[in-house]
């Protein structure tokens, strides 16, 4: 009995260490991919097929080859690699283009940088 309780406790603790994530959808409701958050400063973005398309480190967004694609500002504004404003986040889950039109959404809240990175890589490119 004691071994079972210890095993259950270990499995529960290990599950709590797993990365969290959420799905991304375009404005028509089609799933475009997923973003997973490994830590407060690191996230990975995948397309609908599960292929990694990029990552987010602190506030900088990179494509799968490590080339800088843009950044997410502290006010949730999303900029491309040239510093041009391409969109923003609303309510932490809605991806807006530079004109303020809804381009997609996340199924749940994740940190601002991860959400902004997913918007840039999956919706606003």
Buried (B, 14 or more C-beta within 10 A) or exposed (E): EEEEEEEEEEEEEEEEEEEEBBBBBBBEEEBBBBBBBBEEEBBBBBBBEEEBBBBBBEBBBBBBEEEEBBBBBEEBBBBBBEEEEBBBBEEBBBBBBBEEEEBBBBEEEBBBBBBBBBBBBBBBE
